[in-house]
Structure formats: C-alpha cells, structure tokens
Amino acid sequence: MTNITSTKKAIAASAETVYAFLSDFNNLKELMPSKVVNWSSTTTSCAFTIDGMAHLNMAFGKNVENEKIEMISAGKNPFSYDLSTNINKMEGENCEVYILFNADMNPMLAMMAKKPLQNFVDILVERLQEKYK
C-alpha cells in the first residue's frame, strides 16, 4: 500500500463551508491542477485523466459530516485507491485541511507515481486555501 499525505493548510472558512463545497464533485474541477484533462462529473462521482499518467474514476465513500470526505476508486481504474480529505475545525470561522491518498500499487508503479500523486494532493489543498483567501 502506498500512502501519500498532503501538506496541512489553514483555510479561512468554516469546516461546514469546506465540507459543503467538497461534497459535490462538480466543485472539485476548480481545484484540479492543469495536468488534469478529460474531466467529467456529477454531484456524486467524477472521472478524469492525469495527463501522462492515468485515468481515474471516483465516487464518495463514507463521509463524516463537516470532518471527512472519502473518495474511493469506482469503475475502471489502473489501481485501487481512496482519497480522504480531513477537515479539522479551528477557532472562529477557520479550519485545517489535509488529504490522505492510499493506493494499492505494485512497487514499480508506486515508484513512478509517488511524486506526481504527492504533487496532485498538495495542489488540491493549496487551491482550496486560495479559494477562501
């Protein structure tokens, strides 16, 4: 199992606001890095290609209201994975967010994919932080 953790970012919005935004896959497109192409989404699932790497399909797993958004591999994917966005309440109308990406990849694929996936999850939290500045 390959485990990747994003940087933790303070978000200038409440946990409830961030949870509501991330609970709709249609909203995620605005957080995606430029290397994400062929984006399609509904409120409950999405599919996209990380240019030069893989086509991924995701759906919601077990979410915990205002605390955690779980996205799991759905449909055809090159490997099984889950992506959990953790939302920690802070004082006032602020929260802290970080992403855990867990993937079941063979060692060779893990070696090639780890850096692009690390970059992917870091960009997601950075763009979320920028959205609420």
CORHURA-V509692 format. One line per field, one symbol per residue. ss: DSSP state (h for helix, s for strand, l for the rest). phi: phi as a letter, one per 40 degrees, with the letter a starting at -180 (. if undefined). psi: psi as a letter, one per 30 degrees, with the letter a starting at -180 (. if undefined). A space follows every 50 residues. Layout:
ss = ???
phi = ???
psi = ???
//
This chain:
ss = lsssslllssslllhhhhhhhhllhhhhhhhllllsssssslllssssss lllssssssslllslllssssssllllllsssssssssslllllssssss ssssllhhhhhhhhhhhhhhhhhhhhhhhhhll
phi = .cbbbcccbcbcacdccccccccbdcccdcccccccbfcaabcbaaaabc dgbacbbbacbccbdgbabbbbcagcbcacaabbcbbbcbcgcbabbabb bbbcbcdccdcccdcccccdcccdccccccdbc
psi = kkkkkllkkkkhlleeeeeeefgjffffeffklffklhkklaffllklkj kgdlkkkllkbjkjkgekjkklkkaklflklkjkjkjkklkbhllkklkk jkkilleeeeeefeeeeeeeeeeeeeeeeeeg.
//
